[in-house]
Amino acid sequence: MLSPSSQSVRHRGGHNKKRGEKADTDGDVNGNADHSGAPSSHAKASNTNAVTSDWDYKLALAVITIAALATRFWGITHPDQVVFDEVHFGKFASLYLQRSYFFDVHPPFGKLLFAFAGWLVGYNGEFLFENIGDSYITNRVPYVAYRSMPALMGSFTVSTVFLIMWESGYSLPASILAAGLVLFDNAHIGQTRLILLDASLVFAMALSLLCYVRFYKLRHVPFSRKWWKWLLLTGVSLSCVISTKYVGSFTFFSIGVPVLIDLWDLLNINRRQGALSLPDFGRHFGARVFGLIMIPFFFYLFWFQVHFSILTRSGPGDEFMSPEFQETLSDNLMAQKAVNIEYFDVITMRHKETKVYLHSHTDKYPLRYEDGRISSQGQQVTGYPHNDTNNHWQIIPTRELSQGPGHRVKNGDIVRLRHLITDQVLLTHDVASPYYPTNQEFTAVPPDAGNGDRFNDTLFEIRIENGKPGQEFKTVSSHFKLVHFPTKVAMWTHTKPLPDWAFKQAEINGNKNIQQSSNIWFVEDIPSIAADSDRLKKDVKKTKQLPFLRKYFELQRAMFYHNNALTSSHPYASFPVQWPFLLRGVSFWTENDTKRQIYFLGNPIGWWLASSILAVFAGIIGADQVSQRRGVDALDRRTRSRLYNSTGFFFLTWAAHYLPFFIMGRQLFLHHYLPAHLCSALVTGALVEFIFVNEPPAEEEVEQSVSSSSRKKKGESLLQSQMRPIRERIGSQSLLMTWAATGAILALVLWSFLFFAPLTYGQPGLTVEHVVSRKWLNYDLHFAK
């Protein structure tokens, strides 16, 4: 097809169509030429023949599905121990079954599937997957049922890849090649044999592409029953992607771009099927908004409603939520421990995020910091992670109180805090903090200074989060900001420790950004309260109710915040630039006695081939653009349309699922590339067909090569031939080269899969020599010495 021979290169002249005329895009999905807006009788007959002659595709689909089930389910009982992130997602499934509230940065759909699998086999969730290596057999965990769920989805993902290629009109060898690259990929197999979320993510993403292809093929029969069916199924599939992980938004973008292009084409008054009226266009636009935005969003909300309906008991996720949210959970410890705080109580305060206590000691700030700035040389006020008497502060009123005990502190009160051990009063002033020149230093001064000219600097306002005016201030349940009354800065801390002069404790300073969520503290305890105090007597409280949307938005804020906070280092974290070249993997599990290990790694041959094909595709597109600018057509119209629209769609989907990771600051691992790898397999299958299959020449080529007397007859014959699906048009050609290329590629891929299979399945154990032989790019495998 890219032959430089004169027959395949056409110079455009004045007799050619205008540059601005849109190329026929029908070849990108089903390959049916549409010249009248409705299929002719010949086209219908061709489609009927295509259906009856699809036995080879159906046979290949059956064989591929059986092979996928075999590769995913073989040895699924091994290892019978907790592996890698099964400690998280297995635990979440157990907590669902116990109905105990937990917190996770991912939406609930994928975890609900695991819980459903456990519920189906009657498991009660008593095992909590605490440690990697814990025995499933000893703890009687139905782990095979759990693992079967992702294994099934991983198997059907391979079938879905084949169906995408089939429905897009590609030849049988191209469809087999794309599916084979996923079928024999060690990374896809390794990730779908364990209790992990990526199987449901990738499967839903592949289903979204398949459903959209089916929907697009029906674009000339809009608002028909099948048209609506595949539009709504696309929306449901998209909702499953975004409801599993938020990277599912990349799939929305991948499908959203061609949908917008399609809508833009519908506005064209010169479209072949005739101009649409604005009301008709509005119907098209509204249908797509309903099917591809509203339906996914409502299903997304639905899974959160299921999440809240199941998790009604207090659990390990309580501390991530507000006191109001926690009060909706039964058996909540916060409600049981909450005690009203009174003036002159001695309290301990703790930062909500870092969990350090507000602390002070007799040591002073140094005169000069490392950057040359000068401190007040006042008493250090720091954050300390351990319980200690230097964490005790007495809450002092700033107004006259009526006689008698029991004066409770309330939201909005102006208070002072006295450090009990050193008898110093807390204050902040206009002196830069040790690490933040724009934030104020916190220190403590003697009572005579605090009661004298420094009095105003010791005044702090208690602002309870989402609190009502006059709301009582309580331990544990009242999350609050301590705001300096004169300067309106909030007491704040962070994770970077101070130097040795502060014993590596946390810095406490005054944050001018008072709205920042990390300014929140809570009172953990009242050490001074008498053991027989009436305040410690608790009445049984009924759980409260919060509106769904309020709970949903609170959880969303917490999920996004903690997801972005996953920036700590990990020994097996990797960078996006490493993924297409498979430069490193992830160690999932090891067993020292038998020298067995599970090392998460893709199929090197398959990944390197797919990455190379992506570069080849980009090069072809670039070369074609340059040749067109020079007035040379190296490709016929229909081939170019198919290359840009169908293969280009797969390439866009790959880019959308890969490039955004370059701007993420969180921890990243090789499994984040799996959706993009699936797309690269689609591009590979499509481009192999492009290289080895020559479609019949386009109409204008025939017209240039025949005499004027026979041009009409030839044109009519060509019109009829091009109304056939692409599979029919290339069916009369020899696919020998395509089959040969597919066979050679899959043979290499299969050999590579088998070679690395012991690392994927965790058995058998390998000798040192065998492990070293698999360190192709110096992979950090265990037992290599």
N, C-alpha and C positions, 0 to 999 in steps of 0.2 A: 504493500500500500504506500510505503514511503519511498518507492523506487524512483531514482532520479531520471528514469527513461522519459522520452518525450511524450509518450502516450499518457503518462500520469501527471504531467505538469501543464497547466493551462494558463495562458496569459489573458488577463481580463481586458476587454476593450469596450467600446461604446455599445456593442450589441448585447452585452451582458446586463443582468438585472442590476438595479441600483444597489449601492453599498448599504444604504439604510434599510433595505428590505429585510425583514426578519427571516432567518432560516427556518425551515420546517422543523419543528421540535417533536414531531410524532415519533421519530425513531428512538427517542431516549427511553421509552418505557415499553411500548408494545410494537412499535415498528410499523403500525398501520398508516399508510398515507391517507390523508383525509382531504379531499378536494371539494366536497360538497356539504360537509357538516353531518352527513348521515352515511352509514356504510352501504355500499352497493350490494347487489345480489352476488356479484363475484367475490366481494370481500367476505360476505357471510358464508359463502361456500368454502372459501379458503379457511376461515376460522373453524368451520365444522371439520374439515380435513385435518387441521392442526390438532384439534382436540382428539380425534381418533388416532392420530399418529404420535401422541405424547406418551406412548407406553414406555419408551426408553427413558424419559425423564422420570416417570413414576417408579420404574424399576430402580433407577439410580438413587432416587429419594429414599426408597425403602432400604436399600443396602447401606446408604450413608447413615440413616437413622439407627439401624441395628449396630453398625460399627461405632457410632457415637455412644450408644448405651453401653456397649461392651467396654470401651476405653474409659468411660466415667465410672462404671460400677465395678470394674475388676478390682478386687482387693480392697473394697471400700471399708471393710471391717478393720483394716490396718492403717495406722496404729490404733490400738484400743485405749488411747490416752488423749488428754486435751492437747491440741496442737495450736500454736500461735494464737491468732485472734479469736479462736473458739472460746477463750477465756472471757471475752466480751459478749459475743453474740449468743453463745450458749447460755451465759448467765442471764442475759436479757430475756431469753425464751423462758427460763425457769422463773424469773420474777413476774413475767406475764401470767404464768400458770399459778403463781402464788398471789397474784393481784397486788403485788408490792410495788410502790412507785419507784421508778429509776429515771435517770437522766442520760441522754445520749445526744451526740451532735447530729445524728442522722434521723431523717423522718421515719415513721414507724412501720411502713408497709412490709419491708423485707423481714424485719424482726417478728412481725405478726405471723408471717408465713411459717417461721420456725416454731413459734408457739402453737400454731395450728397443727403442725406435724406432731408435736409432743402430745397435744390434746387428743388427736386421733388414736394414738396408741395407749391412751389412758395414763400418761405420766403426770405426776403431781408437782414436779419441779423442785424436789427437795435438794438436789445437787446444784451447787452454785458456781461450778467451774472456776474455782479460786486460783488455781495454779496450773501452768503448763506442765504436762507430765502426769497429772492426777489420773488415776485409773477409772475408766468407764465401767469395767467389769466389776470391780470391787464395790463401786457405788451404785450399781444397777441402773445405769443410764441407758435409755434407748437411743444411743448415738447413731445407729445405722438409720433409724427413721429420720433423725435430724439431717444426716448427711445425704439421705436419698432425695430430699427436696431440692437442694442445689444441683445434685447430679442429674436429676430429671430435666431441670431447666437448662443446664449446660448441654445436655444431649439434644434437646429441642432447639437450642440456639444454632447448632450445626445445620439442622434441617431447615431452619429459617433462613440461614445464609444461602442455602441452595435455592430455596423458594424465591428469594429476592432476585437472584440472577435469572431464574426461570421466568418469573413474571416480568422482568425487565427485558426479556427477549433475547438473552444470550444463548449461545450454542451450548450443547451438552458438555463438551470438554471444559469450556470456560466456567460453567456452573459447578462442575465437579472440582475443578482446581480451587475456586474460591472457598467452597465448603471444606475441601481437603486440608487447606492451610489452617483452618480452625479445628477440624477434626483431629489432626495429629499435632496440635500445638500443646506443648508441655505446660505452658502457663495457664491456658484455659482449662486444661484437665486438672491441674493441681489446685486451682482456685475453686473449681466446682465440685470437688470431692470432700470439701470440708464445710463446717458450719460458718460460712462467710457470706457477705451480702453481694459480692460482685456477680454471682451467677444470676440472681434476679435482676440486677441492674443491666447487665449485658443482654439478657434475654428480652427484657422489656424494650430496650433500645433497638434491638434487631426487629422485634415485632412492630415497632413504630415505623421503621423504614419500610417493611413489607406492606403494612396497611396503607401507608401513604402511596406507595407505588400502585397498589390496587385501586385506590381512590383516583389517582391521576389518570389511570387508563380509562376511567369512566367520565372524563371531563366533557365529552361531547354528548352525554346523556344526563345533564345535570338534574338534580332533584328527583331522580328515579330512586326506587327502593334500594337497589344495590349501591348507588352513589351515596345515599345517606348512611347505609350500613358501614361502608368502609371509611367514610369521614368520621363517624362516631367511634369506630374501632381504633382509628388513628388517635383520636383524643383520649380514649381510655388507656391505650398503650403508653401515650405520653404521660398520663397521670401516674402510671405505675413506675415509670422511670424517675420522675421528680419526687415520688413518694418513697423511693428507696434511698437515693442519695441526691444531694443538691447539684452534683455535677450533671444530673439529668437535664438541667437547664440548657446544656450544650446541645442536647437532642432537639429541644424546642427551637433553638436557633437554626439547626441544620434543616429542619422542615419548614421553619418560618420563612427562610429566604426564598426557596422555590415557590411557596404559597404567595408571597408578595409579588414575585415575578409573574406568576400566573394571573393574579389580580390585575397587574399592570397591563398584561396582554389583553385581558378582557375589555379594557378601556379603549383599545385600538379600534377606531371606526373602520379601518381597512382590513380587519381580520377576515380570514377566508370564510368563516361561518356566518359572517354578517355582523353588523354593529349591534351592540347591546344598548338598550335604553337604560337610562340612569336608574329607574326603579328595578329593572332586572339585575343591574350590577349591584344595587343595594341588597338584593336577595342573596346574591353570591357572597358578598362581603359579610352579611349577617350570618349566613350559614357557617362560614369558616370561623367567624368569631365564636359562635355558639359551640361548634364541634371541637375546635382546636385550642380554645382559651377557657371558655366557661365550663365545659364538661371536665377537662383536666383539673381545673381549680376546685370544683365542687367535690370531685372524687378525692382530691388531695385533702380537703377539709374533712371529708368523711372518715379517712383513716385516722386523723387526729381525734375525732369524736370517739371512734372505737378505742383508741389508745386511752383516752381519759375515762371512758366507761369501764374499762377493764381494771385499770390501776386505781383502785379506790382506797387502798391501805397505805399507811406510812411505810417508807422504804429508804434505800440508800440515796435516792435522788432528792430527798426533801430539802437538803441544804442549798441546792441550786435555785430554789424557788422562794418567792416572797412569803412572809408570814401569812398573808391572806390566802395564798394558794395552799399552803400547808394545812390551814385550818379546814380545808375541804377533804382531807384524808383522815380516815379513821385510825385510831391508835397512834396519833401523832405525838411524838415525844415533846415537840416544841410547846404544844398546848398544855401538856402535863407539867412541864418545867417552868412555864412562864410565871414570874412572880412580880408583883407591883413593886416599883422602886420608890423609896421615900428619901427625903432629904436627910443628910448626915449618914446615909448608908455607905459602906465601903464596897466598892464594886470592882470587877475586872472587865476590861473592854477588849474586844477582839475584832480584828479586821476581817470582813466577810470573805475576801478573796484570798489573801495571803495567810490568813489564820494566825498572824502574830498578835501578841498582847501589847497594849500600850504600856510602856515600861520606862523607868528612869532609875538613875543611880548617881552617886556623888561625883563621878568623873565629869570633867568639863570639855567643851568643844575646844579644839586647838586654836591658837591665835590666828594661824594662817593655814589655808587648805593647799592642796597640791598645785592648784592653778593660781595661787597668789592672793586669792580673795581672803578678806578678814572676817572672822566670826565675832560673836558677842562674848565668847569665852564663858557662856552661861552653862548651867547644868544640862547634861545630855538628856534628851528625851528620845527614846528609840523604840523599835519594835522587837520583841523577844518571843521566840517560838515556844518557849516552855513556861509552864505555870510556876510562879515565883512570887514571893511576898513583895518584891519590887514592882509588881504589876497592880498593887492595891492603890485605889484612888477613892478619896471621900468626896461625895457630891455635896457642895455647899450652896445654900440659897443666896440670892443677891437682893432679896427683899425681906421685909419684916414678916415673920410668920406668927400666927396666933399661937397662944400657949397650948402645950400638950403635944404628944407624939402623933405620928401618923400622917404627916403632910406629904402627899404623894407628888412625885415629879410628873409633869405633863408635857405634851408636845407643844413646842414653842417657848418653853421656859428658858430664861437666861440664868445660867448656873456658873459656878466656879468649881475647879477640881484641885483638891489638895493631895499631893503625893504623901502617903501615910508614913513611909519609912524615913524619908529625908525632911519631912515637914516643909515642903516647898510647894508653891502654887503654880499650876500650869499656865503658860502664856505663849503667845506668838506675837511677833513684832516685825517691823520693816527692816529685817536683816535677811540676807540671802541664805538659803539652806545650803548644806554641804555640796549636794549634787546639782541642784536646780537654782541657778541665779535668779530666775523669775518667780520662784516660790519662797515663801517665808519660813524662817527658822522657828522651830518649836523648842522652848526651853522652860525652865522653872526657876522661880525667884523666891527668896525668903518672905515670910508673911508680912514683915514690916514694909517691904517694898511693894508687895502685892496689895496691901491694904492702903498704901500711900499713893505716890504719883504714878505707879504702874497699874492702878486698879482697873482702868478701862481695858488694858491689854489682857486681863485675866478673864474677861467676860466671854462666854460661849453660849450659843443658842442650840438647843436640841431640836432637830428637825426629823421627825419620824417619816420614813418613806411611805407615801400614800396615806399619811395619817390625817385624821380630822383634827380641827382645832380643839384643844383641851383633852385630847386622847391620852389615856394613862400610859406612862413609860414603863415597859416591862422587860424583864430579862428574856433573852433568847428570841422572843417573838417580835420585839420592836427593833427593826433595822433602821438605823438613823445616821444622819450626818451631823458632825460636830462643827458648827459654823462659827468662826470668830466674829463676835458681834460688831466691833468697830470696822474691821477691814473686809469682812465678808469673804474670807477664804475658808475652805473646808479642810479639816484634818485628813491627811492622805499618806499612804505609804506604797512601796513598790518592792520588787524582788531583788534589786541589786544591793548587796550588803555594803555597809560602810567599811572603811579601812580598819586596821588593827587598833587605832586609837579608840574605836567604838566597839571593839571585840567582835567585829564582823556582824553586828546586829543591823536591823533594818533602819533606814532613814524615815523619820517622821517629819513632814513639812506641811505648809499651808498651800493648798492648791487653789489658784484663782479660778480655775474652771469648776465652778461649784456644781454644775450639772453632771459631771463625770460620774458614771456608775461605780467606779472603783473607790469612791469616797465613803462608802457605806461601812459602818461598824455595828456591832451589837454587844450588849452586856451579857457576859456568859454566866456570871455568878455574883452572889452577894455574900462574901465571906463573913460579914459581921452579923448576919441575921441569926437570931436565936433558933435553936432546933425545935422549940415548941411554939414558934410564932404562928399566929393565926393565918399569916400570909402563905404558909406552906400547906395549909389544908386546901385540898382541891375538890371541887364538885365535878361530877361527870358531865362533860360538855357534848352537845350534839355537833356533828360535823356541819359546817356551813356550806353554802352553795355559792358558786361564782358563775357568771354567764360564760358560755363556751368561748366566745370571741375574746373575752378578757384573759382566760387561761391560755388560749391559743397564741395571742400576741405576746404574752409574757414568756411562754416557752420558746417562741420564735426568736425573741431577743436574746435569750440565754443560749440557744443553740448557735446562733451566728457569732455571738461573742466568744464562746468557748471554742468554736471551730477555728476562728481566726487566731485564737491564742495557742494553737497547737504548733508552736514554733521551736520547741526544744529539740535538741539533736537526738538522733537515733542511729545505732551502729549500722543499720541496713537501709537507711534513707538514701534516696538517690535524686538526681536532677533530671528534669525533662529531656535535656539534650542527650542523656545517656540511653534513654528508653528505646528509640528505634534501632539502635546499634547493639542493644542487649549487653551493655558493658558490665552490669552486675545484677545479682538477684537478691533473694532474701532467704535466710535460714529459718525454716518453719519448725523443725523438730529434729532432735538427735537422740540416739540411744548408744551410750558408750560401750556397753557390753557386747553388742552385736555389730557395732560400727555402721549402723543404719542411720540414714538421715533423709529428711525431706527438704529439698532446696528449691525454692520457687524460682523458676527460670523458664523463659520461653524456648521455643524450638529455634536454635540459632540459624539454621539454614532458611527456615520459613521467614523469620523476622528480617534477616538481611536481604532476602529476595524481595519481600514486600516493601522494605524501605528503599531499595534500589529502584523498584518499579515506580514508586512515588516520584522519585527524582526524574526518571525517564518521562513520566507523564508531564511533569512541569516543563521539562525541556521540549517536548513535542508541542505543547501549547505555546511556549515562547517562540519556537521556530515557525509555527504556523502564523502567529501574529506578525512576525517580521516579514515573512514571505507575502502575506496579504498586503502589507504596507508597500511592498515593492511591486505589487501588481501581479503576483504569481500565485495561482491556486494549486497547492500540492495535494489538496484533499477535495473530493467531490462534496457537494452540498449536504447530502444525506449522511455521509460518514462524519463530516465535521459536526453536524447537528448532534449525532449520537455521541461523539467524543466529548463535546462540550457539555451536553445536557445530562446524559446518563452517567458516564464515567466522571464527568465534572461534579455531578451531585455526590457521588461516592467520595471524591477527593475533598469537596467542601465539608462533608460530614467528618472525614478524618481530621481536617484542620480544626474544625470547631471543637472536637473532643481532645485535641492535643495542645494547640497553641495557648489557650488560656492558662495552662499550668505554669507558663513562664512568668506570669505576673502574680502568682500566688506566693505568699510568704509562709504558709504552713508546712508541716512535714509532708513529704511526698514519697511514694514508693512505686515500685515497678507495676503493681496491679492497677494503678491509675491509668495506665496506657492500654488496658485490655479493650475498652470500647473503640479506641482509635485503631488498634491492631485489627479488629474485625473489619473496620472500614477499609484498611489497607489491603486486606484479603480480597474485598470486593473490587478494588481498583486493579489488583493484580490479575484477577480472572478476566475483567473487562479488557485490560490492555493486551493480554496475551491473545485474545480474540482479534483485537484491532491489528496486531502485528501480523498474525498468520492467516487471517481471513480477508479476502478481497470481495467486497460487495459488488453487485452489478453496477455498471456506470450509470450516472445520473442522466436525466432527460436531456439537459443541454449538451452533454458530451455526445449523445447519439445524434442529436440534431446537427451538430457540427461535422459529423462523419458520414452523413447520408446525403443523397441528392435531394433537391427540392421536391421532385416528383414522388419520392417515397417517404418524405419526412413525416407526412401526416399519418401514414400507415404505421411507421415505426414508433411515432409518438404515442399513438393509441395503444399499441402493444406494450410499450414501456409503462404507460399509465396503469394498465391492468396488472402488470407484474409488480409494480411498486406499491399497489394497494394490498399486497400480501404481507403477512407478518415477516419480520426479519428472519426468523428461524426457517420459514419456507424459502425465502429468497437465497439464503446461504445453504439451504439443504441440498440444492442441486450441485453445489461446489464440493470439492474434495476437502475434508477436514483432517486429512492425514497429518499435515504439519502441526495442526493444533493439537490433535491427539498425541502426537509424538512429544511435543513440548510439555503438555500436561503430564504425560507418563513419566518423562525424565525428571520434571520438577517434583512430582509427588513421590517418586522413588527416593530421591535425595532427602526429601522431608521425612518420609517414613523411616529411613535409616537413622536420621538424626533423632527422631522421636524415640526409637528403640534404644539408641545409644544412651540417651539421657533419662530413659524411663526409670532406672533404679533410684534416681534422685527425685523423680516426680511421685512415685508410688511408695517410696521409703523402704523398698525391698527389691532384691536381696541386698545384704550388706556388701560393700565393695572393699577390696584390698587397697593398700596405699597406692600401688601402681595404677589401679583402675581409677581411683579418685583423681590422681595427678593427671591422667590422660584426659579427663573431662574438664580440666581447668583451662579452657581454650583462651579465654581473655583474662586469665589470672583470677577466675572466680574464687571468692573467699569460702571455699568448701571446707567442711570439717574432715578430720581423719586423713589429711593429706601428708602426715608425717608419721 
